[in-house]
Amino acid sequence: MSSLRKRIDDLETDLKHEPTRISVYHDLPFAIFRYNPEDEWEMRREMKNLEIRLANSGKRVVELSLEMILWDALQSIEERDPDDGYHALVELEKQEGFLAAQEVLITYLSSNEWCSLAEIVANRLNALDPKRDIAFILHAAAMAPDFYQMSRLLDELHGQTMVPAILYYPGTLEGTTGLRFMDLRNREATGNYRVKIY
């Protein structure tokens, strides 16, 4: 049995338990499922199979795509003000480079004035039923290389929802808690996650 499948099985056991055993904090019902970025397709196949097995046990899995949330947020900004949003970022990158565009995107995703990523995710989670639903937060790679730190997202969601959620995290594990997002060598492995890592 592969390491990925073994960890999926462990996650399944903890999600089927009543109450779920994915977290030690009642107001932070999250866990991270870490997988190597090159295992993306295998992870997706295993995750879909897990969704079916959870549905057969009475759970409903709702997928939240960070990629789609990002595009929806940029479109929403542009609809409010055509001088901002996606097309403005494209023009900024052409004129001033990727880092300048990344800084503006970070501002967008960090500000309640624009489209706080944590607020959007919390609102989508809170539309679910914490007694029945489980959220799978997917496509975190859309936030690479440095649009939004996943540790920051989890910190900002602390106390915002009671819906169990699994963040599928593409990266490598160093030690027992150090995660390197997308295995980017210029990034330090962070170990300040307060949630269980599968």
Rosetta constraint file for C-alpha pairs under 8 A:
AtomPair CA 1 CA 5 HARMONIC 6.42 0.50
AtomPair CA 1 CA 6 HARMONIC 6.49 0.50
AtomPair CA 2 CA 6 HARMONIC 6.19 0.50
AtomPair CA 3 CA 7 HARMONIC 6.18 0.50
AtomPair CA 4 CA 8 HARMONIC 6.21 0.50
AtomPair CA 4 CA 35 HARMONIC 7.11 0.50
AtomPair CA 4 CA 43 HARMONIC 7.27 0.50
AtomPair CA 5 CA 9 HARMONIC 6.14 0.50
AtomPair CA 5 CA 46 HARMONIC 7.08 0.50
AtomPair CA 6 CA 10 HARMONIC 6.33 0.50
AtomPair CA 7 CA 11 HARMONIC 6.12 0.50
AtomPair CA 7 CA 198 HARMONIC 5.81 0.50
AtomPair CA 8 CA 12 HARMONIC 6.08 0.50
AtomPair CA 8 CA 46 HARMONIC 7.31 0.50
AtomPair CA 8 CA 47 HARMONIC 7.63 0.50
AtomPair CA 8 CA 50 HARMONIC 7.50 0.50
AtomPair CA 8 CA 198 HARMONIC 7.83 0.50
AtomPair CA 9 CA 13 HARMONIC 6.27 0.50
AtomPair CA 10 CA 14 HARMONIC 6.40 0.50
AtomPair CA 10 CA 198 HARMONIC 7.71 0.50
AtomPair CA 11 CA 15 HARMONIC 6.10 0.50
AtomPair CA 11 CA 22 HARMONIC 7.57 0.50
AtomPair CA 11 CA 198 HARMONIC 6.90 0.50
AtomPair CA 12 CA 16 HARMONIC 6.11 0.50
AtomPair CA 12 CA 50 HARMONIC 6.97 0.50
AtomPair CA 12 CA 54 HARMONIC 7.53 0.50
AtomPair CA 13 CA 17 HARMONIC 6.37 0.50
AtomPair CA 14 CA 20 HARMONIC 5.60 0.50
AtomPair CA 14 CA 21 HARMONIC 4.75 0.50
AtomPair CA 14 CA 22 HARMONIC 5.86 0.50
AtomPair CA 15 CA 20 HARMONIC 4.91 0.50
AtomPair CA 15 CA 21 HARMONIC 6.46 0.50
AtomPair CA 15 CA 22 HARMONIC 6.72 0.50
AtomPair CA 16 CA 20 HARMONIC 6.35 0.50
AtomPair CA 16 CA 54 HARMONIC 7.22 0.50
AtomPair CA 16 CA 57 HARMONIC 7.48 0.50
AtomPair CA 17 CA 21 HARMONIC 6.43 0.50
AtomPair CA 20 CA 164 HARMONIC 7.78 0.50
AtomPair CA 22 CA 29 HARMONIC 6.96 0.50
AtomPair CA 22 CA 30 HARMONIC 6.64 0.50
AtomPair CA 22 CA 31 HARMONIC 5.80 0.50
AtomPair CA 22 CA 164 HARMONIC 7.94 0.50
AtomPair CA 22 CA 196 HARMONIC 6.46 0.50
AtomPair CA 23 CA 28 HARMONIC 7.02 0.50
AtomPair CA 23 CA 29 HARMONIC 5.46 0.50
AtomPair CA 23 CA 30 HARMONIC 6.08 0.50
AtomPair CA 23 CA 31 HARMONIC 6.48 0.50
AtomPair CA 23 CA 195 HARMONIC 6.19 0.50
AtomPair CA 23 CA 196 HARMONIC 6.19 0.50
AtomPair CA 24 CA 28 HARMONIC 7.99 0.50
AtomPair CA 24 CA 29 HARMONIC 7.85 0.50
AtomPair CA 24 CA 195 HARMONIC 7.71 0.50
AtomPair CA 25 CA 29 HARMONIC 6.43 0.50
AtomPair CA 26 CA 162 HARMONIC 7.48 0.50
AtomPair CA 27 CA 158 HARMONIC 6.20 0.50
AtomPair CA 27 CA 159 HARMONIC 4.70 0.50
AtomPair CA 27 CA 160 HARMONIC 7.46 0.50
AtomPair CA 27 CA 161 HARMONIC 6.98 0.50
AtomPair CA 27 CA 162 HARMONIC 6.27 0.50
AtomPair CA 28 CA 157 HARMONIC 7.39 0.50
AtomPair CA 28 CA 158 HARMONIC 5.06 0.50
AtomPair CA 28 CA 159 HARMONIC 6.06 0.50
AtomPair CA 28 CA 161 HARMONIC 7.54 0.50
AtomPair CA 28 CA 162 HARMONIC 7.26 0.50
AtomPair CA 28 CA 195 HARMONIC 7.83 0.50
AtomPair CA 29 CA 161 HARMONIC 7.84 0.50
AtomPair CA 29 CA 162 HARMONIC 6.21 0.50
AtomPair CA 29 CA 163 HARMONIC 6.55 0.50
AtomPair CA 29 CA 164 HARMONIC 4.86 0.50
AtomPair CA 29 CA 165 HARMONIC 6.39 0.50
AtomPair CA 30 CA 154 HARMONIC 7.84 0.50
AtomPair CA 30 CA 164 HARMONIC 5.79 0.50
AtomPair CA 30 CA 165 HARMONIC 4.82 0.50
AtomPair CA 30 CA 166 HARMONIC 5.71 0.50
AtomPair CA 30 CA 167 HARMONIC 7.39 0.50
AtomPair CA 30 CA 195 HARMONIC 6.28 0.50
AtomPair CA 30 CA 196 HARMONIC 7.64 0.50
AtomPair CA 31 CA 165 HARMONIC 6.55 0.50
AtomPair CA 31 CA 166 HARMONIC 4.97 0.50
AtomPair CA 31 CA 167 HARMONIC 6.30 0.50
AtomPair CA 31 CA 195 HARMONIC 5.30 0.50
AtomPair CA 31 CA 196 HARMONIC 4.99 0.50
AtomPair CA 31 CA 197 HARMONIC 6.01 0.50
AtomPair CA 31 CA 198 HARMONIC 7.54 0.50
AtomPair CA 32 CA 166 HARMONIC 5.54 0.50
AtomPair CA 32 CA 167 HARMONIC 4.77 0.50
AtomPair CA 32 CA 168 HARMONIC 5.99 0.50
AtomPair CA 32 CA 169 HARMONIC 6.42 0.50
AtomPair CA 32 CA 195 HARMONIC 6.99 0.50
AtomPair CA 32 CA 196 HARMONIC 6.25 0.50
AtomPair CA 32 CA 197 HARMONIC 4.75 0.50
AtomPair CA 32 CA 198 HARMONIC 6.10 0.50
AtomPair CA 33 CA 166 HARMONIC 6.55 0.50
AtomPair CA 33 CA 167 HARMONIC 6.04 0.50
AtomPair CA 33 CA 168 HARMONIC 4.84 0.50
AtomPair CA 33 CA 169 HARMONIC 5.84 0.50
AtomPair CA 33 CA 197 HARMONIC 5.92 0.50
AtomPair CA 33 CA 198 HARMONIC 4.79 0.50
AtomPair CA 34 CA 168 HARMONIC 6.09 0.50
AtomPair CA 34 CA 169 HARMONIC 4.70 0.50
AtomPair CA 34 CA 170 HARMONIC 5.94 0.50
AtomPair CA 34 CA 171 HARMONIC 6.38 0.50
AtomPair CA 34 CA 172 HARMONIC 7.30 0.50
AtomPair CA 34 CA 173 HARMONIC 7.65 0.50
AtomPair CA 34 CA 197 HARMONIC 6.74 0.50
AtomPair CA 34 CA 198 HARMONIC 6.04 0.50
AtomPair CA 35 CA 39 HARMONIC 6.63 0.50
AtomPair CA 35 CA 40 HARMONIC 7.51 0.50
AtomPair CA 35 CA 43 HARMONIC 7.20 0.50
AtomPair CA 35 CA 168 HARMONIC 7.51 0.50
AtomPair CA 35 CA 169 HARMONIC 6.24 0.50
AtomPair CA 35 CA 170 HARMONIC 5.18 0.50
AtomPair CA 35 CA 171 HARMONIC 5.99 0.50
AtomPair CA 35 CA 172 HARMONIC 6.98 0.50
AtomPair CA 36 CA 40 HARMONIC 7.22 0.50
AtomPair CA 36 CA 170 HARMONIC 5.62 0.50
AtomPair CA 36 CA 171 HARMONIC 5.24 0.50
AtomPair CA 36 CA 172 HARMONIC 5.83 0.50
AtomPair CA 36 CA 182 HARMONIC 7.75 0.50
AtomPair CA 36 CA 183 HARMONIC 7.86 0.50
AtomPair CA 37 CA 170 HARMONIC 4.84 0.50
AtomPair CA 37 CA 171 HARMONIC 5.82 0.50
AtomPair CA 37 CA 182 HARMONIC 5.98 0.50
AtomPair CA 37 CA 183 HARMONIC 7.39 0.50
AtomPair CA 39 CA 43 HARMONIC 5.97 0.50
AtomPair CA 40 CA 44 HARMONIC 6.20 0.50
AtomPair CA 40 CA 170 HARMONIC 7.71 0.50
AtomPair CA 41 CA 45 HARMONIC 6.28 0.50
AtomPair CA 42 CA 46 HARMONIC 6.20 0.50
AtomPair CA 43 CA 47 HARMONIC 5.91 0.50
AtomPair CA 44 CA 48 HARMONIC 6.14 0.50
AtomPair CA 45 CA 49 HARMONIC 6.38 0.50
AtomPair CA 46 CA 50 HARMONIC 6.16 0.50
AtomPair CA 47 CA 51 HARMONIC 6.22 0.50
AtomPair CA 48 CA 52 HARMONIC 6.49 0.50
AtomPair CA 49 CA 53 HARMONIC 6.39 0.50
AtomPair CA 50 CA 54 HARMONIC 6.09 0.50
AtomPair CA 51 CA 55 HARMONIC 6.10 0.50
AtomPair CA 51 CA 60 HARMONIC 7.83 0.50
AtomPair CA 51 CA 61 HARMONIC 6.09 0.50
AtomPair CA 52 CA 56 HARMONIC 6.24 0.50
AtomPair CA 53 CA 57 HARMONIC 6.52 0.50
AtomPair CA 54 CA 58 HARMONIC 6.55 0.50
AtomPair CA 54 CA 59 HARMONIC 5.26 0.50
AtomPair CA 54 CA 60 HARMONIC 6.96 0.50
AtomPair CA 54 CA 61 HARMONIC 7.45 0.50
AtomPair CA 55 CA 59 HARMONIC 4.81 0.50
AtomPair CA 55 CA 60 HARMONIC 5.47 0.50
AtomPair CA 55 CA 61 HARMONIC 7.21 0.50
AtomPair CA 58 CA 132 HARMONIC 7.49 0.50
AtomPair CA 59 CA 132 HARMONIC 5.44 0.50
AtomPair CA 59 CA 133 HARMONIC 5.98 0.50
AtomPair CA 59 CA 134 HARMONIC 7.13 0.50
AtomPair CA 60 CA 132 HARMONIC 6.20 0.50
AtomPair CA 60 CA 133 HARMONIC 4.82 0.50
AtomPair CA 60 CA 134 HARMONIC 6.19 0.50
AtomPair CA 61 CA 133 HARMONIC 5.81 0.50
AtomPair CA 61 CA 134 HARMONIC 4.86 0.50
AtomPair CA 61 CA 135 HARMONIC 5.70 0.50
AtomPair CA 61 CA 136 HARMONIC 6.81 0.50
AtomPair CA 62 CA 133 HARMONIC 6.94 0.50
AtomPair CA 62 CA 134 HARMONIC 6.21 0.50
AtomPair CA 62 CA 135 HARMONIC 4.85 0.50
AtomPair CA 62 CA 136 HARMONIC 6.15 0.50
AtomPair CA 63 CA 135 HARMONIC 5.78 0.50
AtomPair CA 63 CA 136 HARMONIC 4.82 0.50
AtomPair CA 63 CA 137 HARMONIC 6.04 0.50
AtomPair CA 63 CA 138 HARMONIC 6.87 0.50
AtomPair CA 64 CA 69 HARMONIC 7.87 0.50
AtomPair CA 64 CA 121 HARMONIC 7.98 0.50
AtomPair CA 64 CA 124 HARMONIC 7.99 0.50
AtomPair CA 64 CA 135 HARMONIC 6.79 0.50
AtomPair CA 64 CA 136 HARMONIC 6.06 0.50
AtomPair CA 64 CA 137 HARMONIC 4.80 0.50
AtomPair CA 64 CA 138 HARMONIC 6.01 0.50
AtomPair CA 65 CA 69 HARMONIC 6.22 0.50
AtomPair CA 65 CA 137 HARMONIC 5.95 0.50
AtomPair CA 65 CA 138 HARMONIC 4.78 0.50
AtomPair CA 65 CA 139 HARMONIC 5.56 0.50
AtomPair CA 65 CA 140 HARMONIC 7.76 0.50
AtomPair CA 66 CA 70 HARMONIC 5.99 0.50
AtomPair CA 66 CA 137 HARMONIC 6.91 0.50
AtomPair CA 66 CA 138 HARMONIC 6.04 0.50
AtomPair CA 66 CA 139 HARMONIC 5.44 0.50
AtomPair CA 66 CA 140 HARMONIC 5.78 0.50
AtomPair CA 66 CA 142 HARMONIC 6.74 0.50
AtomPair CA 66 CA 143 HARMONIC 7.75 0.50
AtomPair CA 67 CA 71 HARMONIC 6.44 0.50
AtomPair CA 67 CA 138 HARMONIC 7.91 0.50
AtomPair CA 67 CA 139 HARMONIC 5.66 0.50
AtomPair CA 67 CA 140 HARMONIC 7.06 0.50
AtomPair CA 67 CA 141 HARMONIC 7.91 0.50
AtomPair CA 67 CA 142 HARMONIC 5.17 0.50
AtomPair CA 67 CA 143 HARMONIC 7.64 0.50
AtomPair CA 68 CA 72 HARMONIC 5.97 0.50
AtomPair CA 69 CA 73 HARMONIC 5.98 0.50
AtomPair CA 69 CA 117 HARMONIC 7.92 0.50
AtomPair CA 69 CA 120 HARMONIC 7.70 0.50
AtomPair CA 70 CA 74 HARMONIC 6.31 0.50
AtomPair CA 70 CA 117 HARMONIC 7.90 0.50
AtomPair CA 70 CA 142 HARMONIC 7.92 0.50
AtomPair CA 71 CA 75 HARMONIC 6.14 0.50
AtomPair CA 72 CA 76 HARMONIC 6.06 0.50
AtomPair CA 73 CA 77 HARMONIC 6.23 0.50
AtomPair CA 73 CA 115 HARMONIC 6.06 0.50
AtomPair CA 74 CA 78 HARMONIC 6.25 0.50
AtomPair CA 74 CA 85 HARMONIC 4.78 0.50
AtomPair CA 74 CA 86 HARMONIC 5.35 0.50
AtomPair CA 75 CA 79 HARMONIC 6.16 0.50
AtomPair CA 75 CA 85 HARMONIC 6.28 0.50
AtomPair CA 75 CA 86 HARMONIC 6.56 0.50
AtomPair CA 76 CA 80 HARMONIC 6.40 0.50
AtomPair CA 76 CA 85 HARMONIC 7.62 0.50
AtomPair CA 77 CA 81 HARMONIC 6.17 0.50
AtomPair CA 77 CA 82 HARMONIC 7.77 0.50
AtomPair CA 77 CA 84 HARMONIC 6.30 0.50
AtomPair CA 77 CA 85 HARMONIC 5.05 0.50
AtomPair CA 77 CA 114 HARMONIC 6.70 0.50
AtomPair CA 77 CA 115 HARMONIC 7.53 0.50
AtomPair CA 78 CA 82 HARMONIC 4.71 0.50
AtomPair CA 78 CA 83 HARMONIC 6.95 0.50
AtomPair CA 78 CA 84 HARMONIC 5.32 0.50
AtomPair CA 78 CA 85 HARMONIC 4.36 0.50
AtomPair CA 78 CA 86 HARMONIC 6.70 0.50
AtomPair CA 78 CA 87 HARMONIC 7.83 0.50
AtomPair CA 81 CA 85 HARMONIC 7.65 0.50
AtomPair CA 82 CA 88 HARMONIC 7.82 0.50
AtomPair CA 83 CA 88 HARMONIC 6.04 0.50
AtomPair CA 84 CA 88 HARMONIC 5.11 0.50
AtomPair CA 84 CA 89 HARMONIC 7.31 0.50
AtomPair CA 85 CA 89 HARMONIC 6.25 0.50
AtomPair CA 86 CA 90 HARMONIC 6.36 0.50
AtomPair CA 87 CA 91 HARMONIC 6.30 0.50
AtomPair CA 88 CA 92 HARMONIC 6.09 0.50
AtomPair CA 89 CA 93 HARMONIC 6.09 0.50
AtomPair CA 89 CA 101 HARMONIC 5.59 0.50
AtomPair CA 89 CA 104 HARMONIC 7.58 0.50
AtomPair CA 89 CA 105 HARMONIC 7.65 0.50
AtomPair CA 90 CA 94 HARMONIC 6.33 0.50
AtomPair CA 90 CA 101 HARMONIC 7.59 0.50
AtomPair CA 91 CA 95 HARMONIC 6.25 0.50
AtomPair CA 92 CA 96 HARMONIC 5.68 0.50
AtomPair CA 92 CA 97 HARMONIC 6.94 0.50
AtomPair CA 92 CA 100 HARMONIC 7.11 0.50
AtomPair CA 92 CA 101 HARMONIC 5.79 0.50
AtomPair CA 93 CA 97 HARMONIC 4.30 0.50
AtomPair CA 93 CA 98 HARMONIC 5.02 0.50
AtomPair CA 93 CA 99 HARMONIC 7.76 0.50
AtomPair CA 93 CA 100 HARMONIC 6.66 0.50
AtomPair CA 93 CA 101 HARMONIC 5.19 0.50
AtomPair CA 94 CA 98 HARMONIC 7.92 0.50
AtomPair CA 96 CA 100 HARMONIC 6.03 0.50
AtomPair CA 96 CA 101 HARMONIC 7.60 0.50
AtomPair CA 97 CA 101 HARMONIC 6.65 0.50
AtomPair CA 98 CA 102 HARMONIC 6.03 0.50
AtomPair CA 99 CA 103 HARMONIC 6.20 0.50
AtomPair CA 100 CA 104 HARMONIC 6.59 0.50
AtomPair CA 101 CA 105 HARMONIC 6.26 0.50
AtomPair CA 102 CA 106 HARMONIC 6.11 0.50
AtomPair CA 102 CA 146 HARMONIC 7.69 0.50
AtomPair CA 102 CA 147 HARMONIC 6.33 0.50
AtomPair CA 103 CA 107 HARMONIC 6.31 0.50
AtomPair CA 103 CA 147 HARMONIC 7.92 0.50
AtomPair CA 104 CA 108 HARMONIC 6.26 0.50
AtomPair CA 105 CA 109 HARMONIC 6.24 0.50
AtomPair CA 105 CA 147 HARMONIC 6.66 0.50
AtomPair CA 106 CA 110 HARMONIC 6.01 0.50
AtomPair CA 106 CA 147 HARMONIC 5.42 0.50
AtomPair CA 106 CA 148 HARMONIC 6.53 0.50
AtomPair CA 107 CA 111 HARMONIC 6.07 0.50
AtomPair CA 108 CA 114 HARMONIC 5.24 0.50
AtomPair CA 108 CA 115 HARMONIC 5.81 0.50
AtomPair CA 108 CA 116 HARMONIC 6.93 0.50
AtomPair CA 109 CA 114 HARMONIC 7.08 0.50
AtomPair CA 109 CA 115 HARMONIC 5.46 0.50
AtomPair CA 109 CA 116 HARMONIC 4.74 0.50
AtomPair CA 109 CA 117 HARMONIC 5.08 0.50
AtomPair CA 109 CA 148 HARMONIC 7.47 0.50
AtomPair CA 110 CA 114 HARMONIC 7.92 0.50
AtomPair CA 110 CA 115 HARMONIC 7.17 0.50
AtomPair CA 110 CA 116 HARMONIC 4.97 0.50
AtomPair CA 110 CA 117 HARMONIC 6.56 0.50
AtomPair CA 111 CA 115 HARMONIC 6.04 0.50
AtomPair CA 111 CA 116 HARMONIC 4.96 0.50
AtomPair CA 112 CA 116 HARMONIC 4.87 0.50
AtomPair CA 112 CA 119 HARMONIC 7.69 0.50
AtomPair CA 115 CA 119 HARMONIC 7.66 0.50
AtomPair CA 115 CA 120 HARMONIC 7.23 0.50
AtomPair CA 116 CA 120 HARMONIC 6.30 0.50
AtomPair CA 117 CA 121 HARMONIC 6.19 0.50
AtomPair CA 117 CA 153 HARMONIC 7.59 0.50
AtomPair CA 118 CA 122 HARMONIC 5.97 0.50
AtomPair CA 118 CA 153 HARMONIC 5.80 0.50
AtomPair CA 118 CA 156 HARMONIC 6.06 0.50
AtomPair CA 118 CA 157 HARMONIC 6.19 0.50
AtomPair CA 119 CA 123 HARMONIC 6.06 0.50
AtomPair CA 120 CA 124 HARMONIC 6.33 0.50
AtomPair CA 121 CA 125 HARMONIC 6.12 0.50
AtomPair CA 122 CA 126 HARMONIC 5.99 0.50
AtomPair CA 122 CA 157 HARMONIC 6.55 0.50
AtomPair CA 122 CA 160 HARMONIC 6.23 0.50
AtomPair CA 122 CA 161 HARMONIC 6.48 0.50
AtomPair CA 123 CA 127 HARMONIC 6.44 0.50
AtomPair CA 124 CA 128 HARMONIC 7.24 0.50
AtomPair CA 125 CA 135 HARMONIC 7.20 0.50
AtomPair CA 125 CA 161 HARMONIC 6.72 0.50
AtomPair CA 125 CA 163 HARMONIC 6.34 0.50
AtomPair CA 126 CA 161 HARMONIC 6.02 0.50
AtomPair CA 126 CA 162 HARMONIC 7.75 0.50
AtomPair CA 126 CA 163 HARMONIC 7.09 0.50
AtomPair CA 128 CA 133 HARMONIC 6.24 0.50
AtomPair CA 128 CA 163 HARMONIC 6.98 0.50
AtomPair CA 129 CA 133 HARMONIC 5.33 0.50
AtomPair CA 129 CA 163 HARMONIC 6.81 0.50
AtomPair CA 130 CA 134 HARMONIC 7.29 0.50
AtomPair CA 130 CA 162 HARMONIC 5.78 0.50
AtomPair CA 130 CA 163 HARMONIC 4.19 0.50
AtomPair CA 130 CA 164 HARMONIC 6.64 0.50
AtomPair CA 131 CA 163 HARMONIC 7.62 0.50
AtomPair CA 133 CA 163 HARMONIC 6.84 0.50
AtomPair CA 133 CA 164 HARMONIC 7.33 0.50
AtomPair CA 134 CA 163 HARMONIC 6.44 0.50
AtomPair CA 134 CA 164 HARMONIC 5.17 0.50
AtomPair CA 134 CA 165 HARMONIC 5.69 0.50
AtomPair CA 134 CA 166 HARMONIC 7.80 0.50
AtomPair CA 135 CA 163 HARMONIC 7.15 0.50
AtomPair CA 135 CA 164 HARMONIC 6.28 0.50
AtomPair CA 135 CA 165 HARMONIC 4.47 0.50
AtomPair CA 135 CA 166 HARMONIC 6.26 0.50
AtomPair CA 136 CA 165 HARMONIC 5.75 0.50
AtomPair CA 136 CA 166 HARMONIC 4.95 0.50
AtomPair CA 136 CA 167 HARMONIC 6.16 0.50
AtomPair CA 136 CA 168 HARMONIC 7.17 0.50
AtomPair CA 137 CA 165 HARMONIC 6.91 0.50
AtomPair CA 137 CA 166 HARMONIC 5.93 0.50
AtomPair CA 137 CA 167 HARMONIC 4.69 0.50
AtomPair CA 137 CA 168 HARMONIC 6.07 0.50
AtomPair CA 138 CA 167 HARMONIC 6.47 0.50
AtomPair CA 138 CA 168 HARMONIC 5.48 0.50
AtomPair CA 138 CA 169 HARMONIC 7.87 0.50
AtomPair CA 139 CA 168 HARMONIC 7.41 0.50
AtomPair CA 140 CA 144 HARMONIC 7.68 0.50
AtomPair CA 140 CA 150 HARMONIC 7.79 0.50
AtomPair CA 140 CA 167 HARMONIC 7.97 0.50
AtomPair CA 140 CA 168 HARMONIC 7.02 0.50
AtomPair CA 140 CA 169 HARMONIC 6.32 0.50
AtomPair CA 140 CA 170 HARMONIC 7.15 0.50
AtomPair CA 141 CA 145 HARMONIC 7.97 0.50
AtomPair CA 141 CA 169 HARMONIC 7.88 0.50
AtomPair CA 141 CA 170 HARMONIC 6.69 0.50
AtomPair CA 141 CA 182 HARMONIC 6.97 0.50
AtomPair CA 143 CA 147 HARMONIC 4.92 0.50
AtomPair CA 143 CA 148 HARMONIC 5.65 0.50
AtomPair CA 143 CA 149 HARMONIC 7.68 0.50
AtomPair CA 144 CA 148 HARMONIC 7.62 0.50
AtomPair CA 144 CA 182 HARMONIC 7.46 0.50
AtomPair CA 145 CA 184 HARMONIC 7.90 0.50
AtomPair CA 148 CA 152 HARMONIC 7.46 0.50
AtomPair CA 148 CA 153 HARMONIC 7.61 0.50
AtomPair CA 149 CA 153 HARMONIC 6.52 0.50
AtomPair CA 150 CA 154 HARMONIC 6.36 0.50
AtomPair CA 151 CA 155 HARMONIC 6.19 0.50
AtomPair CA 151 CA 192 HARMONIC 7.44 0.50
AtomPair CA 151 CA 193 HARMONIC 6.16 0.50
AtomPair CA 152 CA 156 HARMONIC 6.12 0.50
AtomPair CA 153 CA 157 HARMONIC 6.23 0.50
AtomPair CA 154 CA 158 HARMONIC 6.38 0.50
AtomPair CA 156 CA 160 HARMONIC 7.86 0.50
AtomPair CA 157 CA 161 HARMONIC 7.09 0.50
AtomPair CA 169 CA 181 HARMONIC 7.45 0.50
AtomPair CA 170 CA 181 HARMONIC 6.26 0.50
AtomPair CA 170 CA 182 HARMONIC 5.24 0.50
AtomPair CA 170 CA 183 HARMONIC 7.77 0.50
AtomPair CA 171 CA 179 HARMONIC 6.43 0.50
AtomPair CA 171 CA 180 HARMONIC 5.31 0.50
AtomPair CA 171 CA 181 HARMONIC 4.51 0.50
AtomPair CA 171 CA 182 HARMONIC 4.28 0.50
AtomPair CA 171 CA 183 HARMONIC 4.93 0.50
AtomPair CA 172 CA 179 HARMONIC 5.69 0.50
AtomPair CA 172 CA 180 HARMONIC 5.26 0.50
AtomPair CA 172 CA 181 HARMONIC 6.91 0.50
AtomPair CA 172 CA 182 HARMONIC 7.18 0.50
AtomPair CA 172 CA 183 HARMONIC 5.54 0.50
AtomPair CA 173 CA 177 HARMONIC 6.85 0.50
AtomPair CA 173 CA 178 HARMONIC 5.58 0.50
AtomPair CA 173 CA 179 HARMONIC 4.81 0.50
AtomPair CA 173 CA 180 HARMONIC 6.56 0.50
AtomPair CA 173 CA 189 HARMONIC 7.91 0.50
AtomPair CA 174 CA 178 HARMONIC 4.69 0.50
AtomPair CA 174 CA 179 HARMONIC 6.11 0.50
AtomPair CA 174 CA 180 HARMONIC 7.53 0.50
AtomPair CA 174 CA 189 HARMONIC 6.89 0.50
AtomPair CA 177 CA 190 HARMONIC 7.65 0.50
AtomPair CA 177 CA 191 HARMONIC 4.99 0.50
AtomPair CA 177 CA 192 HARMONIC 7.69 0.50
AtomPair CA 177 CA 193 HARMONIC 7.36 0.50
AtomPair CA 177 CA 197 HARMONIC 7.36 0.50
AtomPair CA 178 CA 189 HARMONIC 5.01 0.50
AtomPair CA 178 CA 190 HARMONIC 4.93 0.50
AtomPair CA 178 CA 191 HARMONIC 4.19 0.50
AtomPair CA 178 CA 192 HARMONIC 7.87 0.50
AtomPair CA 179 CA 189 HARMONIC 4.77 0.50
AtomPair CA 179 CA 190 HARMONIC 5.25 0.50
AtomPair CA 179 CA 191 HARMONIC 6.33 0.50
AtomPair CA 180 CA 184 HARMONIC 6.62 0.50
AtomPair CA 180 CA 185 HARMONIC 8.00 0.50
AtomPair CA 180 CA 187 HARMONIC 6.56 0.50
AtomPair CA 180 CA 188 HARMONIC 6.33 0.50
AtomPair CA 180 CA 189 HARMONIC 4.27 0.50
AtomPair CA 180 CA 190 HARMONIC 6.53 0.50
AtomPair CA 181 CA 187 HARMONIC 7.43 0.50
AtomPair CA 181 CA 189 HARMONIC 7.51 0.50
AtomPair CA 183 CA 187 HARMONIC 7.90 0.50
